[in-house]
Amino acid sequence: MQIFQHINDDLDMVHKLIHKNLFIRTGHIKDYVKQDVSYLYNNLRPALVLICHRLFSPANRQTVALAAVLQFIFMASQVHIRLLEDRPGEEKPADTRTGYQFPVLVGDYLYGRFFTTLCNAGIVHYLKNMAELICTMNKNEVMELNNPDLASTDPLAYHEVIRGECAELLACGAYLGADLAGADNFAKDKLYQLGLNLGMAFGLLVRNAPAKQINEYAGKAELILTQLPSGKDKESLQKLLDLCAAENTTLKRMVV
């Protein structure tokens, strides 16, 4: 899968920046937590930032930094979500630090890196957006953990949780990517809605939601997509939506 092949050079710069920041004094964070290495896990969020910026201006150093910041926030949230819980009948790790202490510390470290990356790139004015995003994501992650039957007991609240936990991250990335490029408010709002609906479709997809629900949001995203200029950026987003519609089981393991 190489949906974002046309921006490989930009993505390479994003991943080099991320990789450089994953080394700590005692080694690499992969020595302490397991990280997903799938294509979409590593590229979906940075690519959306880059694409929404490229619609108005070529990517630059600040665009790369902003894309890396979104990925740091996503990685941190995933590390925290996957903290081992005490479940009856499950064997506990020999070293409890592997299941608890290391993931907490690594997640916090990644959140710290998003802040330093903003500062180093001279885009610290986005700090408020990022802080509010992290609060929204964490609040809804807690809600989902505390209400495992929410999908059946309160579908409306369940969709709001998915919005806060998954979709707002993509929406924020799309909006800020366009903002950094100097887009007007109308265009930024359109791209925010594109990211939001795309995020809802993927959030529902990985939760094995009915196809009707997934396609409802994918359809809204596709309607916005028709209003964007033709080109490889638009084509890559269309391929993502096509994957949603196809209910690709492999994709469910790749998006998170």
Protein Blocks (a to p, Z undefined) as FASTA:
>chain_A
ZZklmmmmmmmmmmmmmmmmmpcfklcfklmbccdfbfklmmmmmmmmmmmmmmmoccdf
klmmmmmmmmmmmmmmmmmmmpccddehiacdfblmlmmmmmmmmmmmmmmmmmmmmmmn
opammmmmmmmmmmmmmmmmmmmmmmmmlmmmmmmlmmmmmmmmmmmmmmmmmmmmmmmn
opafklmmmmmmmmmmmmmmmmmmmnopafklmmmmmmmmmmmmmmpccdjklmmmmmmm
mmmmnopaklmmmnZZ
